[in-house]
């Protein structure tokens, strides 16, 4: 009987061939760090609804979901039609359009905290602008960031990351204050100790969209009180959780209103795009006022060739209007609940140390057990990180691919509204078969 790795190699010769060519073109042969895989990544040709196909004709139930962007699944007809029509009208009109106004109103309809908004080309740009706006608004220089929270790859965002950061000047990190995730006392101490703190930024469900969670509602409420008390800007990075944790993001789900919100992925209808929105007086740091001193010295400069570009605008507006008018989140959440229950049942039945936890349509698998409520995991973050770095997790991911299931990274399922009960049940059988293969190889 072939090993998991041998089966993977045998099933994907076309991907192996393409990767052999790509390593001479791209660093490590890939265009995104998360797509790097040994011995080679898969090459995908197309997707429809909850499924996608590779160059060798293998079919997958997809839980990568465009890195979280595809809550409507692949190639949603309304978005495909809207973008196709816009391509014929113009891909870049070099001017203001009705569609950017429509897009902004669609965001505001779902997130009441968005008084003003500015569009960008990515989530990384959005978090960079949010920090800059907070600094300009408060006249202060430093930003609190929680350990391991991900806010893109710009210099400031890499501080306190679980990734190395060569090439970034030490001076950039001196303006970032790193505190442990979930520790209100550490935040309070930092705010009281340093009067130069402009803002605090975080993923509102925990690092890596909830892989490393905290006591979400109480912690968010505590942050809101502390930042307000110290006149610091509270920034929710809802690039992943926006329109997924609920139709209005984590802020609506938990009833905590940030000063600024960063968005990408779903907000752009799964096209390249991002946004910063929030309190008018903060976002209006970008506004022209007709005052030479303001416009030349204090205004935050913000060009961007693809800000609010027509293709992304129609895709984003169409997507958000569908979310607002149909039970999209309810369907995705229901399928995620079915999947999470099934995963935990399998771990128990097979007597494998592991569990699945997460909120809404975001599920994380940890090959270690705890007594949490399976929504907000209480396992120490270091223990979660050690478990997800084990060889068993790599084998589990590879085994799922052999069984026709693709997950985000090596441990996450991002469920879309197009996944059906049949998809979930097929996925659970694939999980059981993959775990059996991992056990056969002595890894669990």
ROSEKOL-496284 format. One line per 8 residues: number of its first residue (from 1); their letters; for each residue x, y, z of C-alpha. Coordinates in Angstrom, 1 decimal. Layout:
<sites>
NUM> a> X:Y:Z; ...
</sites>
This chain:
<sites>
1> xxxxxxxx> 0.0:0.0:0.0; 1.5:3.4:-1.0; 2.3:6.0:1.7; 0.4:9.3:1.8; 3.3:11.0:0.1; 3.6:8.4:-2.6; -0.1:8.6:-3.4; 0.2:12.4:-3.6
9> xxxxxxxx> 3.0:12.2:-6.1; 1.2:9.6:-8.2; -2.0:11.6:-8.4; -0.5:14.9:-9.4; 2.1:14.5:-12.2; 0.9:17.6:-14.0; 1.4:19.8:-10.9; 4.8:18.3:-10.3
17> xxxxxxxx> 5.8:19.1:-13.9; 4.6:22.7:-13.7; 6.3:23.2:-10.4; 9.6:22.0:-11.8; 9.4:24.8:-14.3; 8.2:27.4:-11.8; 11.1:27.0:-9.4; 13.3:28.6:-12.1
25> xxxxxxxx> 10.9:31.6:-12.4; 9.6:32.4:-8.9; 11.3:32.2:-5.5; 10.6:28.7:-4.2; 8.4:28.3:-7.3; 5.3:30.1:-5.8; 3.7:33.5:-5.8; 2.3:33.4:-2.3
33> xxxxxxxx> 4.0:32.0:0.8; 1.0:29.9:1.8; 1.1:28.1:-1.5; 4.5:26.7:-0.9; 4.3:22.9:-0.3; 6.6:19.9:-0.4; 7.3:18.2:-2.7; 5.2:20.5:-4.8
41> xxxxxxxx> 2.0:22.5:-4.7; -1.1:21.9:-6.8; -1.9:23.8:-9.9; -5.7:24.5:-10.2; -7.5:25.2:-13.5; -11.0:26.4:-12.5; -13.6:26.4:-9.7; -17.4:26.4:-9.5
49> xxxxxxxx> -19.4:26.8:-6.3; -17.6:24.9:-3.5; -15.4:22.8:-5.8; -12.3:23.2:-7.9; -10.2:21.1:-10.3; -6.5:20.7:-10.9; -4.4:20.2:-14.0; -4.6:16.4:-13.6
57> xxxxxxxx> -8.4:16.5:-13.6; -8.7:15.8:-9.8; -11.7:17.4:-8.2; -11.6:19.0:-4.7; -14.2:20.3:-2.2; -12.6:23.6:-1.5; -12.2:25.1:2.0; -9.4:27.5:1.0
65> xxxxxxxx> -12.2:29.6:-0.4; -9.9:32.1:-2.0; -8.0:32.6:1.2; -11.3:33.4:2.8; -12.6:35.7:0.1; -15.2:33.3:-1.5; -18.1:33.2:0.9; -20.3:33.0:-2.3
73> xxxxxxxx> -18.1:30.2:-3.7; -16.2:30.1:-7.0; -17.5:31.9:-10.1; -20.8:33.1:-8.6; -23.0:33.9:-11.6; -24.0:37.4:-10.4; -20.5:38.5:-9.8; -19.2:36.9:-13.0
81> xxxxxxxx> -21.9:38.7:-15.0; -21.3:42.0:-13.3; -17.5:41.9:-13.9; -17.9:40.7:-17.5; -20.2:43.5:-18.2; -17.9:46.0:-16.6; -14.9:44.7:-18.6; -16.8:45.7:-21.8
89> xxxxxxxx> -17.5:49.1:-20.4; -13.9:49.7:-19.2; -11.4:48.2:-16.8; -10.0:51.5:-15.6; -11.8:54.8:-16.3; -9.4:57.1:-14.5; -12.3:58.9:-12.9; -15.0:58.7:-10.2
97> xxxxxxxx> -17.8:56.2:-11.0; -21.3:55.4:-9.8; -20.0:52.0:-8.9; -17.6:53.2:-6.2; -20.5:55.0:-4.5; -22.7:51.9:-4.8; -19.9:49.8:-3.3; -19.3:52.2:-0.4
105> xxxxxxxx> -23.1:52.3:0.4; -23.1:48.4:0.4; -20.4:48.4:3.0; -22.2:51.0:5.2; -25.4:49.1:5.0; -23.8:46.1:6.7; -21.3:47.9:9.0; -22.9:50.8:10.8
113> xxxxxxxx> -19.5:52.0:12.2; -18.4:53.0:8.7; -19.1:56.8:8.5; -16.4:57.4:5.9; -14.5:54.9:3.7; -11.5:54.9:1.4; -10.7:52.0:-1.0; -7.3:50.3:-1.5
121> xxxxxxxx> -5.9:47.4:-3.5; -5.3:44.9:-0.7; -5.6:44.2:3.0; -1.9:45.1:3.5; -2.5:48.6:2.1; -5.6:48.9:4.3; -3.8:48.2:7.6; -0.9:50.4:6.6
129> xxxxxxxx> -3.3:53.3:6.0; -5.3:52.7:9.2; -2.1:53.0:11.2; -1.1:56.1:9.4; -4.5:57.7:9.8; -4.4:57.0:13.6; -1.0:58.5:13.9; -2.0:61.6:11.9
137> xxxxxxxx> -5.3:62.0:13.8; -3.8:61.7:17.3; -0.4:63.3:16.7; 1.2:60.3:18.3; 3.6:57.8:16.9; 3.2:54.3:18.4; 0.8:51.5:17.7; 0.0:48.6:20.0
145> xxxxxxxx> -0.1:45.2:18.2; -1.0:41.9:19.7; 1.6:39.1:19.5; 1.1:36.8:16.4; -1.8:38.8:14.9; -1.5:39.2:11.2; -2.0:42.5:9.4; -0.3:42.0:6.1
153> xxxxxxxx> 3.4:42.2:5.3; 4.3:45.9:5.4; 7.1:46.9:7.8; 4.9:47.9:10.8; 2.7:44.9:10.5; 5.6:42.5:10.7; 6.4:43.5:14.3; 5.4:40.9:16.8
161> xxxxxxxx> 4.9:38.4:14.0; 5.4:34.7:14.1; 7.5:35.1:11.0; 11.1:36.5:10.6; 11.4:40.0:9.3; 14.8:40.6:7.5; 15.0:43.7:5.4; 13.0:45.8:7.9
169> xxxxxxxx> 14.8:48.7:9.7; 14.8:48.4:13.4; 13.5:52.0:13.6; 10.2:50.8:12.2; 9.7:48.3:15.0; 10.5:51.0:17.6; 7.1:52.6:16.8; 5.3:49.3:17.5
177> xxxxxxxx> 4.4:48.1:21.0; 3.8:44.3:21.2; 1.6:42.9:23.9; 0.4:39.3:24.6; -2.8:38.5:22.9; -5.8:38.4:25.2; -4.2:40.2:28.1; -6.1:43.3:29.1
185> xxxxxxxx> -3.7:44.1:31.9; -0.8:44.2:29.5; -2.7:46.6:27.2; -3.6:48.8:30.1; 0.0:48.9:31.4; 1.3:49.9:27.9; -1.3:52.7:27.6; -0.5:54.1:31.0
193> xxxxxxxx> 3.2:53.7:30.6; 3.6:55.4:27.2; 1.7:58.6:26.3; 2.8:58.4:22.7; 0.5:55.5:21.7; -1.8:56.4:18.8; -3.8:53.2:18.3; -4.3:49.5:18.9
201> xxxxxxxx> -4.8:47.1:16.1; -6.0:43.5:16.3; -7.7:40.6:14.6; -11.0:40.7:16.6; -11.4:36.9:16.9; -7.8:36.2:17.7; -4.6:35.6:15.7; -5.0:34.0:12.3
209> xxxxxxxx> -8.8:34.6:12.2; -9.3:32.7:15.5; -6.7:29.9:15.4; -5.3:31.5:18.6; -8.4:32.9:20.2; -9.1:34.8:23.4; -12.3:35.5:25.5; -13.6:37.4:22.5
217> xxxxxxxx> -16.6:39.4:23.8; -15.1:40.4:27.1; -11.7:41.1:25.7; -13.1:43.3:22.9; -15.3:45.2:25.4; -12.2:45.7:27.6; -10.2:47.0:24.7; -12.9:49.5:23.7
225> xxxxxxxx> -13.0:50.9:27.3; -9.2:51.1:27.6; -8.6:52.8:24.2; -11.4:55.3:24.8; -10.0:56.1:28.2; -6.6:56.8:26.8; -7.7:58.5:23.5; -6.2:55.8:21.4
233> xxxxxxxx> -7.8:54.7:18.1; -9.2:51.1:18.2; -8.6:49.4:14.8; -10.4:46.1:14.0; -8.6:44.2:11.2; -11.6:42.5:9.6; -9.9:41.5:6.4; -10.9:37.9:7.1
241> xxxxxxxx> -13.8:38.3:9.6; -15.5:41.1:7.8; -18.9:39.9:6.4; -18.0:36.4:7.6; -18.0:36.4:11.4; -21.5:37.9:10.7; -22.9:39.9:7.8; -21.5:43.0:9.6
249> xxxxxxxx> -18.2:41.3:10.8; -17.0:40.6:14.3; -17.9:44.1:15.4; -21.6:43.5:14.8; -21.5:39.9:16.1; -20.1:41.0:19.4; -21.6:44.5:19.6; -18.3:46.3:19.9
257> xxxxxxxx> -17.7:49.4:17.7; -14.1:50.2:16.6; -12.9:53.6:15.5; -11.5:52.2:12.3; -12.0:48.9:10.4; -9.7:47.4:7.7; -11.3:45.2:5.1; -10.3:43.1:2.0
265> xxxxxxxx> -11.3:39.7:0.6; -15.1:39.4:0.8; -15.5:43.2:0.7; -14.0:43.2:-2.8; -16.2:40.3:-4.1; -13.0:38.1:-4.1; -11.2:40.5:-6.5; -8.1:42.4:-5.5
273> xxxxxxxx> -9.3:45.2:-3.2; -9.4:46.6:0.3; -10.8:49.4:2.4; -10.4:51.5:5.5; -13.5:52.8:7.1; -14.7:54.3:10.3; -15.2:57.5:12.2; -15.5:60.5:9.8
281> xxxxxxxx> -13.1:62.7:11.6; -10.4:60.1:11.4; -10.8:59.0:7.8; -11.3:62.6:6.8; -7.6:63.1:7.6; -7.3:62.3:3.9; -9.8:65.0:2.9; -8.9:68.2:1.1
289> xxxxxxxx> -10.0:71.3:3.1; -9.0:74.2:0.9; -6.7:75.4:3.7; -3.1:75.6:2.4; -1.6:74.7:5.8; -3.8:71.7:6.2; -3.6:70.5:2.6; 0.2:70.9:2.4
297> xxxxxxxx> 1.3:69.9:5.9; -1.3:67.8:7.8; -3.5:66.0:5.2; -2.7:62.3:4.8; -1.7:61.8:1.1; -3.4:58.8:-0.6; -3.1:58.1:-4.3; -3.4:54.6:-5.7
305> xxxxxxxx> -3.9:53.6:-9.3; -6.5:50.9:-8.5; -8.3:52.5:-5.6; -12.0:51.8:-6.1; -11.3:50.4:-9.6; -14.5:49.6:-11.6; -14.1:45.9:-11.8; -13.5:45.5:-8.0
313> xxxxxxxx> -16.3:48.0:-7.3; -19.0:46.1:-9.1; -17.8:42.8:-7.8; -17.7:44.1:-4.2; -21.0:45.8:-4.4; -22.7:42.8:-6.0; -21.3:40.5:-3.3; -22.3:42.7:-0.4
321> xxxxxxxx> -25.8:43.3:-1.7; -26.3:39.5:-2.0; -25.1:39.1:1.6; -27.5:41.8:2.7; -30.5:40.4:0.9; -30.0:36.6:1.2; -29.2:34.2:4.1; -25.6:33.8:3.0
329> xxxxxxxx> -24.0:33.9:6.4; -26.7:31.6:7.9; -26.1:29.0:5.2; -22.3:29.1:5.6; -22.6:29.0:9.4; -25.0:26.0:9.3; -22.7:24.0:7.1; -19.7:24.9:9.3
337> xxxxxxxx> -21.6:23.8:12.4; -22.3:20.5:10.7; -18.7:20.1:9.7; -17.3:21.1:13.2; -19.7:18.7:14.9; -18.7:15.9:12.6; -15.0:16.6:13.0; -15.2:16.4:16.8
345> xxxxxxxx> -17.3:13.2:16.5; -14.6:11.7:14.3; -11.8:12.6:16.8; -13.8:11.0:19.6; -14.8:7.9:17.7; -11.3:7.2:16.3; -9.7:8.1:19.7; -7.4:10.6:18.1
353> xxxxxxxx> -6.1:13.4:20.2; -7.6:16.4:18.4; -10.5:18.8:18.2; -12.1:21.4:15.9; -13.0:24.9:17.2; -14.1:28.2:15.7; -16.9:30.7:15.1; -19.3:31.3:12.3
361> xxxxxxxx> -17.9:29.7:9.1; -14.2:29.6:10.2; -13.0:26.3:11.7; -9.6:25.3:13.0; -8.4:21.8:13.6; -5.8:21.1:16.4; -4.3:17.7:16.7; -4.4:18.0:20.5
369> xxxxxxxx> -7.4:18.0:22.8; -8.8:20.3:25.4; -12.1:20.8:27.3; -13.1:24.0:25.5; -16.6:24.7:24.2; -15.4:24.1:20.6; -16.2:27.7:19.7; -13.5:29.7:21.5
377> xxxxxxxx> -10.6:27.4:22.4; -9.0:27.9:25.8; -5.9:25.9:25.0; -2.6:27.9:25.6; -1.5:29.5:22.4; 1.9:27.9:22.6; 0.3:24.4:22.8; -1.8:25.1:19.7
385> xxxxxxxx> 1.2:26.3:17.8; 3.2:23.2:18.7; 0.4:21.0:17.7; -0.1:22.6:14.3; 3.6:22.4:13.5; 3.7:18.6:13.9; 4.5:16.2:11.0; 1.1:14.7:11.5
393> xxxxxxxx> -0.6:17.9:10.4; 1.4:17.9:7.2; 0.4:14.3:6.5; -3.2:15.1:7.4; -3.3:18.0:4.9; -1.7:15.9:2.2; -4.0:13.0:2.9; -7.0:15.2:2.5
401> xxxxxxxx> -5.8:16.4:-0.9; -5.5:12.7:-1.9; -9.1:12.3:-0.8; -10.3:15.3:-2.8; -10.5:18.0:-0.1; -8.4:21.2:0.1; -8.1:23.2:3.3; -6.7:26.6:4.1
409> xxxxxxxx> -3.1:26.3:5.2; -2.8:23.0:7.0; -5.5:23.2:9.6; -8.4:25.5:8.6; -11.8:25.1:6.9; -13.3:28.3:5.5; -16.8:27.3:4.6; -18.9:29.1:1.9
417> xxxxxxxx> -22.6:29.5:1.4; -22.4:27.1:-1.5; -21.2:24.1:0.5; -24.1:21.5:0.9; -24.8:18.8:3.4; -23.5:16.3:0.8; -20.3:18.2:0.5; -19.9:18.2:4.3
425> xxxxxxxx> -20.6:14.5:4.6; -18.1:13.7:1.8; -15.5:15.9:3.6; -16.1:14.1:6.9; -15.5:10.7:5.2; -12.3:12.2:3.7; -11.2:13.4:7.1; -11.7:9.9:8.6
433> xxxxxxxx> -9.8:8.2:5.7; -7.0:10.7:6.0; -6.7:10.3:9.8; -6.6:6.5:9.3; -3.8:6.9:6.8; -1.9:9.2:9.2; -2.4:6.7:12.0; -1.2:3.9:9.7
441> xxxx> 2.1:5.8:9.3; 2.5:6.1:13.1; 2.1:9.8:13.3; -1.0:9.9:15.6
</sites>
